[in-house]
Amino acid sequence: MSSLRSLYLSNNNLTGNIPPCFGNITNLWTVDLSSNNFQGPLPVPSPSTFQFNASYNGFIGEISSSICQLSTLLNLDLSNNNLFGNIPPCFGNITNLKYLDLSNNKFQGPPQIPSPSTSNFIASHNGFTGEIPSLICQLSSLWYLDLSNNSLFGNIPPCFGNITNLKYLNLSSNKLQGSIPRSLVKCVSLLSLDLGHNEFSDIFPHWLEALHLEHLHLRSNKFHGMIDLTSFGLSFPALRCLIISNNNFVGWWPTEIFLNTSLDAIDLSNNNFGGQIPLPSPVTNYYSIASNNIIGNIPSLICKATKLVFIDLSNNGISGSLPQCLVNFSTVLLVLNLRSNLLEGTIPQSFSSRNRLMTLDLSRNQFEGTIPRSLVKFKHLEVLNLGENQIVDMFPGWLGTLPHLKVLVLRSNNLMGLLNIRRGSHLFPRLRILDLSDNNFSGPLPANLFMNLKGMMNYENEQEKSLYMTQFFQMTLYENSIIVTMKGLKIVLVKILIIFTTIDLSHNSFQGDIPRVIGHLHSLKGLNLTHNHITGSIPLTLGNLTNLEWLDLSSNKLIGGIPSILGDLTFLAYLNLSNNQLIGRIPQVNQFGTFSRDSFSKNLGLCGTPLTNACPDNVQPPPPSSPSTFEREVHESWFDQKVMWIGYALGNVIGISIAYIVFEMGRPKWLARSVRILERKIVEYREKARQKAIEFV
């Protein structure tokens, strides 16, 4: 193979180690081993090599100093491996090197500076420490520098202004501090500056307007003070991306400040800006002014920005009604977040079927009326949060036809009635978070609804390959978040993990037993049924919820003993059974030893550790469960639920019949006779259903 000049092996799923004789192929010019599964130490090609690409493999270990002998090397890409240790100091001796990519490895120590000929130096996502070496200022040919996502600290060297060819500078996600050196104004070719996620403490660098920046990222620092907003658009005429979120800036943005700009992305969130809503540019696709002090109405002119993909106006003081156009103006809109404002009136009823919304969050406002039935057209919707409003409606079971819905939050409204889901209706197949707490729901707990929640049953689903609930396109700034009651506390979840599955039906008026079928929801992390009117015993099938981390059944009317099988739930960190009518000895097995007396208080019939009242000698712990017991409970549960639904339905019939008979007949004996007939039918139906359940088992 002495005449071999080029070796291309990329994207072939090759495995194993590269043979040691690899370096003996003396005339190789180009070597591409990228995107395979190679392992072992990094091979070093022959000194004649011009281009060496070993990226996206599993190479491990330190870089051999013999790589510095590749004096003719122009391009070196070692990114996305498991390489570690320090970079050999001799890297600067590879005098012809133009392109160097060491990103996404585990390198440590101070970053070594390549030769002055280097134009692209990428060392992001490593463990480099120390200050940025001032030697980097000698790279006069450098135009692309990325040292982001390391642990570099200190100030940016003032000599950075000497790198006059620099176009792209990314130092984000380090521990840099101080001020931005004014010498950067000498980098007249600079187009993109990303200093986000550091500890810079300075006023806004207005002197940057002397450059022709297209991208300015200063998010998550300690910048502060007033920004001169009156001429901002004129100061940065070429700017396409303005990201200054999570700082302490103040000021009032003029309403039309961005209208004549070319800004694709505007993120002013988490500052102290006030005033009215500044309108986005017609070409803007990402727009966030969340968590400021913005007031006033949402102007209908915002609907002229038809390229908007993300709108986040949450956590402000925005008032008034929702413009009708806002729900239909764009066919590319994925996120509309208006959470935590002062919006009022009704939610627009006419949503377009062309809508591609994935997230709709109108929670924590003052919306009234009903839930728009046209939401059923949102075939791409994954997150729907209408919680903490004043909506008056029944349970929107019709939302269950949405094929991708994963999060449904309707907490703290005036929703009422029964959760009557027809058996076998195949609704809510992907739902993972269901929060109906603090409403006026009544009737039995919805066994048929639980049976539909396939997304909580650990079913294999080829379409669920993402880590988070909603997966937007790569590099987006937006992150979904919701408030959940977790272990008795309200927690804000950001970037909701796909494995996070919860049901919260607390603070309603549900009655009857806990459906045994809830034990099929094997991936459930949290179950909250507190403050209802639930009766019966704690079902043994809860012992099947092996991923359960918190369980709150407090403030109900539960009876019987505590199943010892709950002690086998090794992830269960929070248990609240207080304020019920439970009796007997508290089990002392496994997880039960981790719970405090608060978990069992206000159950007058309970005894044993951790309570102070000891058990009499004749009190026995509850019997262990068995497979036959579990199967019987599952079979019986459906018949119990059916009987309860019939009871509620016939109860409603009785009420209607009474009103009808009194109005039409006006005779008490007709009323009494009709009521007796209906009551007899209820008793007969319940007895028949019970007999069928016994025969079936």
Secondary structure, DSSP 8 states (H G I E B T S, - for coil): -TT--EEE--SS--EEE--GGGGG-TT--EEE--SSEEESS-----TT-SEEE--SS--EE---GGGGG-TT--EEE--SSEEEE---GGGGG-TT--EEE--SSEEEES-----TT-SEEE--SSEEEE---GGGGG-TT--EEE--SSEEEE---GGGGG-TT--EEE--SSEEEE---GGGGG-TT--EEE--SSEE--B--GGGGGS--SEEE--SS--EEE---TTHHHHSTT--EEE--SSEEEEE--TTTTTTS--SEEE--SSEEESS-----TT--EEE--SS--EE---GGGGG-TT-SEEE--SSEEEE---GGGGTS-SS--EEE--SSEEEEE--S---TT---SEEE--SSEEES---GGGGG-TT--EEE--SS--EEE--GGGGG-TT--EEE--SSEEEE-----TT----TT--EEE--SSEEEEE--HHHHHH-GGGTT---TT--SSBSS--STT-----EEEEEETTEEEEEES-BTT--EEE--SSEEEE---GGGGG-TT--EEE--SSEE-S---GGGGG-TT--EEE--SS--EE---GGGGG-TT--EEE--SSEEEEE---SGGGGG--GGGTTT-TEEESTTSSS---TT--------HHHHHHHHHHHHHHHHHHHHHHHHHHHHHHHHHHHHHHT--HHHHHHHHHHHHHHHHHHHHHHHHHHHHH-
